[in-house]
Amino acid sequence: MKDTAEQVIDRSAKTVVSFFIASAGLWLLAAALLAYVAAAKLTDPFFLSSFELLTYGKVKVAQANAFVYGWGGNSIFAVTLWILARLSQAEIRGRILLLFAGALWNLGITFGLLGILDGHMNAHEMLEMPTSVWPVLFISYSIIAFLALVIHRSRMQNETIAPQWFILASLIWFPALFLIAWNGLEINPSRGTLPSVLSLWFGQSLIWLWLTPMALGAAYYLIPTILGRPIDKYYLAIFGFWCIAALAPWSVVHHLEGGPVPMWIPAIGTVMSIAMIFPIAVASTNFHATAFQDISKVWNVLPLRFVIFGTISYTLSSYIGVIFSLPDVAKVTQFSIINEFHFNQRVYGFFSMIIFGLVYYMLPKITGKEIGKSAKSFHFWTSAFGVLILLLAYLIGGLTHGVLAQQPSLDWSSSVISSVQPYFIITKYAFVILGFSQLVFVVNVWKVIFPNPFACCFASDSESKGKTA
Amino acid sequence: MNNIFKFSFGILSTLAFAWLAFVVGASLQYGDLSPEVQSFEQNGSGWVRPTGDNDFYPKDISGLAKQGAEEYLALGCATCHTQQVRLFTRKGDKGKRVPIAGTDIERGWGKRASMPRDYILQNHVMLGNTRIGPDLANVGMNEYNDEWLHQHLFEPQSLVAD
């Protein structure tokens, strides 16, 4: 009886979730390509240098936006809808509207990225896409978030559990962050360095309050579901959740250490960053104490292997992040490529790895087709290896960069930057490995979602007719 | 936790506190900075502001420089360049922190640390967060000739040893 109920939910999710996963995959490939172009330009200034469209600064910014909003946004929608539907034991409703809003979201990002490459960039962190696309993105996000909340409101059980808190919080925090930033930067713009504080706060909070809780929620859902055992020390989860909610919005501003802003801003950021040890420890305890009770199953079930890779990466790199927020360390490393380490560990090593695991778990359930074992295994090993190389290169390169930059006697380009050059070359090859890895992932996902490419074209035709009607 | 409205109120109020500090509080503290005279004149009644407007800081930049700032934004120069000379301090007597010349100043990127007032007339403030290139906050301090700058922007490899 229970099985059929779940099958009904999965069937209701099929079109919508497939759509979001398929588009997330395409954005992942676009971001991988842009990442390679940017990395290649850092090692060889003549690479594609005759196209102003592909200037390093533009490509780099476009890559971050494609990754966070394209891949991150679409996969967040898929994860939110499916997990909320499963946990609420309710079907996904308003599917045509969801597809319409999803198409709008993707269209908005496409125009936004083209706008960046065409030179209409905004000066605000993670809000670089041109001003005109943001209302579209906001409306489409609101439609999707509203319909996700409708699923949650029609749940069978009143009691909510950890994955629901994290996923709902992430769903609600993004539009709130956006409205705060949009009001302070575009509607009532302030002068001087005030917008810089706000845009840095938005850009960093986006990672901490949108991507992070979503991935944590997915981990809180997947680990006990696959292992078939409850989360160890579950009573700590609520403490961890409210710690993130209360501390994360304050902790992100430590990046302004020594900058032209009032001193209390970076100081409060540092204090709160150190306090972030608590929620990191809670999540880490919950995940790993549960997972390590049955380590052989974690190793053998591939989705779980992805998720645990993600949670370990979250734990380690968050602690590393705490160390780098201490003022004396920050003075050395704050403007080095250690920033790339922080960004990539969060979006690749943590968020993406957990989403990969979830997709591998979810896709067979909603489509009834399994992805080949060797393809999945190839994807895991190349991703894990690529991410590890990438992060190590950025970490060691960042330390080198930071320490040498503090020696005023060393010439900037011939000593400091040329010492970091080898690490740029390593990251270029890491991005090649990751690109292939993601290509395998996306091809396999598309093969499962659209088993017959010709049927796919007709299906998408009738879908688009449905949308316009 | 079970009521979505109470739950939303809780998680949004944590954001609202941060907003009160970083947006409302910070703008109350230094949102109304305006150009200020740099020197005072002495007359019969003591030190007063000079009457002329020749001595105000910061001054608005020229139209050509504004055009340059737009290009700087559009090309994403802020990805690799910062525009802030950081304030370095050390513990002085009685545990109070006193400013010192940090490595940014020793590198010749400015004569003093950047202050919030330096930025109030800029349309787009791009503090930046990565220094793959040098800091450009006071790049106008250096005396470049036009030809060198032009060549440096178009083919830097020909000028800077790699």
Interface residues (C-beta under 8 A of the other chain):
Chain A: L42 P45 E52 T55 Y56 G57 K58 K60 V61 I116 G119 H120 M121 A123 E125 L149 H152 R153 N158 E159 T160 W165 L168 A169 I172 W173 A176 L177 I180 G184 S190 R191 G192 T193 L194 P195 S196 V197 L198 L200 W201 L209 I238 W242 A245 A246 P249 W250 V253 H255 L256 E257 G258 G259 P260 V261 P262 I265 I268 K331 Q334 F335 S336 I337 N339 E340 A405 Q406 Q407 P408 W412 S413 S414 I417 S418 V420
Chain B: M1 N2 I4 F7 S8 G10 I11 L12 T14 L15 F17 A18 W19 A21 F22 V23 A26 S27 Q29 Y30 G31 L33 L73 A74 L75 G76 C77 A78 T79 C80 T82 Q84 R86 L87 F88 G102 T103 E106 R107 A113 S114 M115 P116 R117 D118 Y119 I120 Q122 H124 V125 M126 L127 G128 N129 T130 R131 I132 G133 P134 P156 Q157 V160 A161 D162
